[in-house]
């Protein structure tokens, strides 16, 4: 038995999801004739209270499209130093949109409205890039699955309105935050101009993200998706997985969170652990003591058929997910305690 805790992207479709995929009614989505894709987009748009939604093959492509919708070449995007758009999208912001990032040194990937205000370049000072967009990530990947304070998001919205800035949400793991904070998609839809949500992480789909936005902004989304190579044909088979996940998998996310909390508790008692980031959702990030180099730690787990990810500098990451069951969980905790 292999226990794969590298990411919540390693899940495979359940039997019920596969059946839903095989029964999907499909058409050519480039012509907007795939009724299952259309159904998914309409459903998510209504869920978030947004006029438009568009299905994408990846969260990165959805984020990159959003950046391009909000900016012109030479502009600047305010985001956290831990943000996915800066660290893990291959430099796409500069390559695809010709923009730079103003990085905020926040707390676990989160920052304040005041920090946003301080990061805005004066529009009249033409020597510096024109600030046009603020981007936040909820939950924060590199911040250990931390959830934003919604009241702070509202304050950031006020700063954006006062300075004519767009506001984009990378909601790759927003579903996890909604469950933990007991918040609603509609709350986020009212605050953000654009939102990307992922279906292939906590919700267990094989592929897919959706970009939601206001009508005027989304006018060019189809063209940008095409330019980025994201036009898909009979993709309703994949959209059907998303519809199934919305019906069956959101309520199960708390199980992933509970397992992550269990791992946190065990790690805090181990001699080789230096510190553990507070666990709110399904990501556990912890640092190891010098006596346990991360390479040795990962190799020891690998010998027990357990896979995790190194973040460098003595830090490692564990992500729980729907394919990580109770038997795997108990076995993994036993291994951690035996090292």
DOVEX-291215 format. One record per residue: residue number from 1; z, x, y of N, C-alpha, C in turn. Coordinates in steps of 0.05 Angstrom, whole numbers, m for minus. Example, Ala and Ser with C-alpha at 12.3 -4.5 7.8 and 13.67 -1.06 7.14 Angstrom:
BEGIN
> 1	156	264	m114	156	246	m90	156	264	m66
> 2	142	257	m45	143	273	m21	157	258	1
REM end
This chain:
BEGIN
> 1	0	17	m24	0	0	0	0	18	25
> 2	m20	14	42	m21	28	68	m11	9	90
> 3	7	20	106	18	5	129	6	17	154
> 4	m11	2	167	m26	12	190	m14	0	216
> 5	0	17	230	13	9	255	2	24	279
> 6	m23	32	277	m36	46	299	m42	28	323
> 7	m49	3	317	m56	m16	338	m57	m44	326
> 8	m56	m64	343	m60	m92	334	m90	m99	333
> 9	m107	m79	336	m136	m83	332	m145	m78	303
> 10	m127	m70	286	m134	m63	258	m134	m87	240
> 11	m127	m111	250	m124	m134	234	m151	m143	223
> 12	m150	m157	200	m174	m169	188	m172	m199	189
> 13	m195	m213	191	m193	m243	193	m180	m255	169
> 14	m163	m275	174	m149	m289	152	m170	m307	138
> 15	m161	m318	115	m179	m336	100	m188	m359	117
> 16	m169	m371	131	m175	m394	148	m194	m387	170
> 17	m191	m364	182	m209	m355	203	m237	m350	192
> 18	m239	m338	169	m265	m333	157	m279	m359	151
> 19	m265	m379	141	m277	m404	135	m288	m417	161
> 20	m272	m415	183	m281	m426	208	m306	m412	218
> 21	m307	m386	214	m330	m370	223	m355	m379	207
> 22	m352	m383	181	m375	m389	165	m386	m417	171
> 23	m369	m435	182	m378	m462	187	m388	m466	216
> 24	m388	m444	231	m395	m446	260	m424	m455	264
> 25	m427	m472	284	m454	m480	293	m463	m460	314
> 26	m486	m447	309	m494	m425	327	m522	m430	339
> 27	m527	m415	360	m553	m415	373	m556	m389	388
> 28	m575	m386	405	m580	m361	420	m564	m362	445
> 29	m543	m345	446	m525	m346	468	m537	m334	494
> 30	m557	m317	491	m570	m306	515	m584	m329	530
> 31	m593	m349	515	m604	m373	528	m582	m394	533
> 32	m556	m387	528	m533	m405	531	m536	m429	512
> 33	m547	m424	488	m552	m446	469	m534	m444	444
> 34	m514	m427	445	m495	m426	423	m472	m444	429
> 35	m471	m467	415	m451	m487	423	m422	m479	417
> 36	m418	m461	397	m391	m452	392	m381	m433	413
> 37	m398	m415	423	m391	m398	446	m386	m416	470
> 38	m403	m435	475	m399	m453	498	m372	m468	496
> 39	m365	m476	472	m340	m490	468	m316	m472	474
> 40	m318	m447	464	m296	m427	469	m293	m422	499
> 41	m316	m418	513	m315	m412	541	m303	m436	557
> 42	m312	m460	551	m302	m484	565	m272	m487	560
> 43	m264	m483	535	m236	m486	528	m218	m467	543
> 44	m226	m441	544	m210	m422	558	m210	m426	588
> 45	m233	m434	599	m234	m439	627	m215	m462	635
> 46	m214	m483	619	m195	m505	624	m166	m496	620
> 47	m162	m479	600	m134	m469	595	m123	m454	619
> 48	m140	m438	631	m131	m421	654	m137	m435	681
> 49	m150	m458	680	m156	m471	705	m176	m457	722
> 50	m195	m443	708	m216	m429	722	m243	m443	718
> 51	m261	m442	737	m286	m457	734	m305	m445	714
> 52	m303	m418	708	m322	m406	690	m309	m385	672
> 53	m321	m382	648	m312	m363	629	m336	m352	614
> 54	m335	m326	606	m357	m314	592	m347	m296	570
> 55	m360	m300	546	m352	m285	522	m364	m257	523
> 56	m348	m237	516	m356	m209	516	m350	m196	489
> 57	m365	m176	481	m359	m162	456	m334	m145	457
> 58	m325	m137	481	m301	m120	483	m286	m125	509
> 59	m261	m118	509	m245	m120	533	m253	m100	554
> 60	m262	m77	545	m271	m56	564	m295	m67	579
> 61	m314	m79	565	m338	m90	579	m331	m112	598
> 62	m311	m129	591	m303	m151	608	m290	m139	633
> 63	m272	m119	630	m260	m106	653	m280	m92	671
> 64	m299	m78	659	m319	m64	674	m337	m83	690
> 65	m343	m106	678	m358	m127	692	m342	m137	716
> 66	m316	m142	712	m300	m152	734	m299	m132	757
> 67	m296	m107	751	m295	m86	772	m321	m87	788
> 68	m343	m89	774	m369	m89	788	m373	m114	804
> 69	m362	m137	795	m364	m162	810	m348	m160	837
> 70	m327	m145	837	m309	m144	860	m316	m122	880
> 71	m332	m102	872	m334	m77	888	m363	m70	894
> 72	m366	m51	912	m391	m37	918	m387	m8	913
> 73	m409	7	907	m406	36	903	m392	49	927
> 74	m373	67	921	m358	80	942	m331	67	948
> 75	m327	43	937	m302	29	942	m280	42	925
> 76	m255	32	929	m232	42	914	m217	18	902
> 77	m207	23	878	m191	3	863	m162	14	861
> 78	m143	m3	868	m115	4	866	m105	m5	838
> 79	m94	14	823	m83	8	796	m61	27	790
> 80	m47	23	768	m26	41	760	m37	65	745
> 81	m22	87	746	m30	111	733	m32	107	702
> 82	m19	87	692	m20	81	663	m42	62	656
> 83	m56	52	675	m75	29	670	m97	37	650
> 84	m105	17	635	m126	20	615	m153	26	628
> 85	m158	14	651	m184	18	664	m187	47	673
> 86	m165	61	678	m166	89	687	m165	108	663
> 87	m148	102	643	m143	121	622	m161	118	597
> 88	m169	93	591	m180	88	565	m207	73	565
> 89	m221	74	587	m248	61	588	m270	81	594
> 90	m265	106	586	m287	126	587	m297	133	614
> 91	m280	129	635	m290	134	662	m310	113	672
> 92	m309	90	659	m329	69	665	m329	59	693
> 93	m305	59	706	m304	50	734	m321	66	752
> 94	m321	92	748	m338	110	765	m367	110	755
> 95	m371	108	729	m398	109	718	m413	83	724
> 96	m401	61	719	m414	35	721	m415	24	750
> 97	m393	28	765	m390	15	791	m390	35	814
> 98	m387	61	808	m386	81	829	m362	79	846
> 99	m339	71	834	m314	68	849	m294	89	840
> 100	m275	94	857	m252	111	850	m227	95	847
> 101	m207	107	835	m181	93	831	m159	106	848
> 102	m145	90	863	m120	99	876	m97	92	858
> 103	m85	113	847	m64	109	826	m36	106	838
> 104	m23	85	829	5	81	837	23	92	815
> 105	43	107	822	62	118	803	84	97	799
> 106	77	77	783	95	54	779	116	59	758
> 107	127	37	748	148	37	728	137	24	702
> 108	131	41	683	120	32	657	94	16	661
> 109	78	24	679	52	11	684	53	m12	703
> 110	76	m17	716	79	m39	735	87	m28	762
> 111	79	m42	783	85	m33	810	92	m57	827
> 112	100	m51	852	109	m72	870	88	m78	891
> 113	92	m101	904	74	m109	926	75	m88	949
> 114	99	m78	954	102	m58	975	85	m33	968
> 115	85	m25	943	70	m1	935	40	m7	939
> 116	31	m31	933	3	m38	938	m3	m36	967
> 117	14	m47	984	9	m46	1013	7	m17	1023
> 118	24	0	1012	23	28	1021	m2	43	1011
> 119	m14	33	989	m37	46	977	m64	38	990
> 120	m64	17	1006	m89	8	1018	m98	27	1040
> 121	m123	35	1037	m135	52	1058	m142	35	1082
> 122	m137	44	1107	m144	29	1131	m174	24	1131
> 123	m182	m2	1133	m211	m8	1132	m227	6	1154
> 124	m215	11	1177	m230	24	1199	m233	54	1196
> 125	m217	66	1178	m218	95	1174	m240	101	1154
> 126	m264	107	1164	m287	109	1146	m287	135	1130
> 127	m268	153	1135	m267	178	1119	m256	173	1091
> 128	m241	152	1088	m230	145	1061	m245	122	1048
> 129	m244	120	1022	m258	98	1008	m247	71	1018
> 130	m264	51	1017	m256	24	1025	m241	11	1001
> 131	m216	4	1005	m201	m10	985	m212	m39	982
> 132	m219	m47	958	m231	m74	955	m218	m90	932
> 133	m203	m77	914	m193	m90	890	m166	m79	882
> 134	m148	m97	873	m123	m89	860	m125	m99	831
> 135	m118	m81	812	m119	m88	784	m92	m84	771
> 136	m83	m104	756	m58	m100	740	m63	m106	711
> 137	m46	m96	694	m49	m99	665	m23	m112	654
> 138	m26	m134	639	m3	m148	628	m9	m158	600
> 139	5	m149	579	26	m129	580	15	m101	585
> 140	32	m82	591	23	m55	596	22	m40	569
> 141	m2	m30	563	m5	m15	538	11	11	538
> 142	4	28	556	18	54	557	47	52	566
> 143	53	29	578	81	24	586	98	12	564
> 144	87	10	540	103	1	517	105	m29	515
> 145	83	m43	522	83	m73	519	101	m87	539
> 146	106	m74	562	123	m86	582	109	m110	595
> 147	126	m130	604	115	m154	617	122	m154	646
> 148	103	m161	662	107	m163	691	126	m185	699
> 149	139	m181	722	155	m203	735	134	m220	750
> 150	132	m245	743	111	m261	756	116	m264	786
> 151	141	m264	794	147	m266	823	135	m242	838
> 152	135	m219	826	123	m195	839	93	m198	840
> 153	81	m210	819	52	m215	820	45	m234	843
> 154	61	m254	848	56	m272	870	57	m257	897
> 155	76	m238	899	77	m222	924	53	m204	927
> 156	43	m194	905	18	m177	906	m5	m194	915
> 157	m6	m219	905	m27	m238	914	m27	m241	944
> 158	m3	m244	955	m1	m247	984	m12	m222	999
> 159	m6	m199	988	m16	m174	1000	m47	m173	999
> 160	m57	m182	976	m87	m182	973	m100	m202	992
> 161	m88	m225	995	m99	m245	1014	m98	m234	1043
> 162	m76	m221	1050	m73	m211	1077	m93	m189	1083
> 163	m102	m175	1062	m120	m152	1066	m148	m156	1055
> 164	m154	m181	1048	m181	m188	1038	m188	m171	1013
> 165	m170	m169	994	m174	m154	970	m176	m173	946
> 166	m193	m166	927	m195	m181	902	m171	m173	884
> 167	m165	m191	865	m142	m186	846	m152	m192	817
> 168	m153	m171	801	m162	m174	773	m139	m169	754
> 169	m138	m184	733	m118	m181	712	m131	m171	686
> 170	m123	m148	677	m130	m139	650	m110	m152	631
> 171	m117	m174	620	m98	m189	603	m103	m185	573
> 172	m108	m160	566	m114	m154	538	m93	m165	519
> 173	m68	m162	528	m45	m173	512	m30	m194	528
> 174	m44	m209	544	m31	m229	561	m18	m251	543
> 175	m30	m257	520	m18	m277	502	10	m269	495
> 176	15	m243	490	42	m234	483	62	m239	506
> 177	52	m233	530	69	m237	554	76	m267	558
> 178	56	m284	554	60	m313	558	82	m323	539
> 179	81	m313	514	101	m322	494	129	m313	502
> 180	131	m287	509	158	m276	515	170	m288	541
> 181	153	m291	561	163	m300	587	162	m330	590
> 182	152	m344	570	150	m373	571	134	m382	595
> 183	112	m369	600	94	m375	622	68	m388	611
> 184	52	m398	630	28	m412	622	3	m398	632
> 185	m20	m401	618	m45	m390	627	m52	m401	655
> 186	m46	m426	660	m53	m438	686	m39	m424	709
> 187	m15	m414	705	m1	m399	726	m17	m375	734
> 188	m28	m361	714	m43	m337	720	m70	m344	732
> 189	m82	m365	723	m108	m374	733	m107	m380	763
> 190	m84	m390	773	m81	m396	801	m79	m371	818
> 191	m69	m349	807	m63	m325	822	m86	m305	823
> 192	m99	m302	800	m119	m280	798	m147	m291	803
> 193	m164	m274	815	m192	m280	819	m207	m278	793
> 194	m201	m258	778	m214	m254	751	m193	m246	731
> 195	m197	m254	706	m178	m248	685	m194	m242	660
> 196	m187	m220	646	m199	m215	620	m177	m219	599
> 197	m183	m233	578	m164	m238	556	m177	m229	530
> 198	m162	m216	514	m172	m206	488	m165	m224	465
> 199	m184	m228	447	m179	m244	423	m175	m227	398
> 200	m182	m201	400	m182	m184	376	m157	m167	374
> 201	m136	m172	391	m111	m157	388	m91	m176	374
> 202	m72	m186	389	m51	m202	377	m61	m227	363
> 203	m84	m237	371	m93	m262	359	m110	m258	334
> 204	m115	m233	327	m125	m226	300	m155	m231	296
> 205	m171	m235	317	m200	m238	314	m213	m211	309
> 206	m236	m211	296	m250	m186	290	m263	m173	315
> 207	m268	m189	335	m281	m179	359	m279	m200	381
> 208	m281	m191	406	m285	m210	427	m263	m211	449
> 209	m273	m212	474	m256	m217	497	m271	m238	515
> 210	m256	m250	533	m268	m269	551	m260	m263	579
> 211	m279	m263	597	m274	m259	626	m275	m286	640
> 212	m254	m292	655	m252	m317	669	m252	m311	699
> 213	m264	m329	715	m265	m324	743	m273	m347	760
> 214	m270	m344	786	m279	m364	804	m309	m365	806
> 215	m321	m387	813	m349	m392	810	m366	m372	826
> 216	m359	m367	851	m374	m349	868	m375	m321	856
> 217	m352	m312	847	m350	m285	835	m367	m282	810
> 218	m366	m303	793	m378	m301	767	m409	m305	767
> 219	m421	m310	790	m449	m314	791	m466	m292	779
> 220	m457	m267	783	m472	m244	773	m461	m233	746
> 221	m442	m247	734	m429	m237	710	m450	m235	687
> 222	m467	m255	684	m487	m254	663	m506	m230	666
> 223	m514	m225	691	m532	m202	696	m519	m176	690
> 224	m494	m173	698	m479	m148	693	m475	m144	663
> 225	m467	m165	649	m463	m163	620	m489	m154	607
> 226	m512	m164	616	m538	m156	605	m543	m127	610
> 227	m538	m118	635	m542	m90	642	m525	m71	625
> 228	m501	m80	619	m483	m64	602	m489	m66	572
> 229	m509	m82	565	m517	m85	537	m501	m105	522
> 230	m488	m124	536	m471	m144	523	m483	m170	517
> 231	m509	m174	520	m522	m199	513	m522	m202	482
> 232	m512	m224	472	m510	m228	443	m525	m254	435
> 233	m534	m255	411	m550	m278	402	m532	m299	388
> 234	m534	m301	361	m519	m321	347	m490	m313	344
> 235	m476	m310	366	m449	m298	366	m428	m320	362
> 236	m436	m344	358	m417	m366	352	m400	m361	328
> 237	m410	m345	309	m394	m338	286	m368	m324	294
> 238	m370	m307	315	m347	m293	326	m331	m311	345
> 239	m344	m327	360	m330	m345	378	m313	m365	362
> 240	m322	m372	338	m307	m391	321	m280	m379	313
> 241	m280	m352	310	m255	m338	304	m236	m342	327
> 242	m246	m340	352	m230	m344	375	m218	m372	377
> 243	m234	m392	371	m224	m419	372	m202	m423	350
> 244	m207	m412	327	m187	m414	306	m161	m401	314
> 245	m163	m377	327	m139	m362	335	m123	m377	356
> 246	m137	m390	375	m123	m406	395	m107	m429	383
> 247	m117	m440	361	m104	m462	347	m81	m453	329
> 248	m83	m429	317	m65	m422	296	m48	m397	301
> 249	m56	m379	318	m43	m353	319	m25	m347	343
> 250	m27	m362	364	m10	m357	387	19	m361	380
> 251	25	m382	366	53	m388	359	65	m367	340
> 252	48	m350	328	58	m330	309	65	m304	323
> 253	58	m301	348	62	m276	362	92	m267	363
> 254	110	m287	364	138	m281	365	147	m266	340
> 255	133	m269	318	140	m255	293	135	m225	297
> 256	112	m218	310	106	m190	316	127	m179	334
> 257	136	m194	354	156	m185	373	182	m179	359
> 258	190	m197	341	215	m194	327	215	m169	309
> 259	193	m164	297	191	m140	280	192	m115	297
> 260	179	m115	321	180	m92	339	209	m87	348
> 261	224	m109	354	252	m106	361	268	m94	338
> 262	261	m102	314	275	m90	291	270	m61	288
> 263	245	m52	293	239	m24	292	253	m9	314
> 264	255	m21	337	269	m8	360	298	m3	352
> 265	311	m23	340	339	m20	332	344	2	312
> 266	326	5	293	329	26	273	324	53	285
> 267	303	55	302	296	81	314	319	92	331
> 268	333	74	345	355	83	362	378	96	347
> 269	379	91	321	401	103	305	393	128	291
> 270	368	137	294	358	160	279	363	186	294
> 271	370	207	279	377	233	291	353	246	305
> 272	329	240	296	305	253	306	293	240	330
> 273	304	217	339	293	202	362	308	209	387
> 274	294	216	408	306	223	433	311	198	450
> 275	290	180	453	294	156	468	272	136	459
> 276	278	110	463	259	88	457	255	71	482
> 277	230	66	489	224	49	512	234	20	504
> 278	245	6	524	254	m22	518	231	m38	507
> 279	236	m52	485	216	m68	471	217	m97	480
> 280	195	m107	490	193	m135	498	174	m150	480
> 281	152	m137	472	131	m151	457	126	m136	430
> 282	101	m128	425	95	m117	399	89	m87	399
> 283	95	m73	421	90	m45	423	117	m30	424
> 284	119	m9	408	143	8	408	134	37	415
> 285	143	47	437	138	75	445	164	90	446
> 286	165	113	433	190	129	432	183	158	432
> 287	203	174	441	199	203	442	217	216	421
> 288	208	238	410	222	252	389	236	277	400
> 289	257	284	386	272	308	394	256	333	386
> 290	262	356	398	247	380	393	249	388	364
> 291	271	381	350	274	388	322	254	373	304
> 292	241	352	315	222	337	299	195	336	315
> 293	178	356	313	152	356	326	136	331	318
> 294	122	319	337	107	295	331	87	298	308
> 295	75	322	307	55	327	285	69	325	258
> 296	93	336	256	108	335	231	116	306	224
> 297	125	292	245	133	264	241	111	247	231
> 298	87	250	243	64	234	235	55	241	207
> 299	56	267	200	48	276	173	68	265	152
> 300	93	264	159	113	254	140	108	224	134
> 301	102	209	155	96	181	152	70	177	136
> 302	50	194	142	25	192	127	28	196	97
> 303	46	214	90	52	219	61	63	194	48
> 304	75	177	64	85	151	54	66	128	60
> 305	40	135	66	19	115	71	25	97	95
> 306	36	110	116	42	96	140	27	110	163
> 307	12	95	178	m4	106	200	6	97	227
> 308	10	116	245	17	109	273	1	128	291
> 309	5	125	318	m11	141	337	7	159	353
> 310	m3	183	358	10	202	376	0	198	404
> 311	19	199	423	11	197	452	13	224	465
> 312	21	245	450	24	271	462	51	275	475
> 313	58	300	480	83	307	494	107	296	479
> 314	106	295	453	129	285	437	132	255	435
> 315	113	240	446	114	211	445	96	200	423
> 316	105	178	411	89	165	391	90	135	395
> 317	70	120	384	68	92	389	65	77	362
> 318	79	54	361	77	36	338	70	8	349
> 319	51	m6	336	43	m33	345	44	m51	321
> 320	60	m72	323	61	m92	302	39	m113	306
> 321	32	m127	284	10	m146	285	11	m165	262
> 322	m8	m183	261	m7	m205	241	m11	m196	212
> 323	m23	m172	208	m27	m162	181	m3	m146	171
> 324	17	m142	188	41	m127	181	62	m147	173
> 325	65	m151	147	82	m172	137	111	m163	133
> 326	128	m181	124	157	m175	121	162	m153	100
> 327	147	m153	78	151	m132	58	145	m105	69
> 328	123	m103	84	115	m78	97	137	m70	117
> 329	147	m89	132	167	m84	152	192	m72	140
> 330	202	m84	119	226	m75	106	222	m47	94
> 331	199	m43	82	193	m16	71	191	5	93
> 332	179	m2	115	176	17	137	204	25	148
> 333	221	5	152	248	11	162	263	29	143
> 334	260	25	117	273	42	97	263	71	99
> 335	237	74	103	225	101	107	236	115	131
> 336	237	100	154	248	112	179	277	121	175
> 337	292	107	160	320	114	156	324	137	136
> 338	303	143	121	305	163	100	295	191	109
> 339	282	192	132	270	217	141	291	238	147
REM end
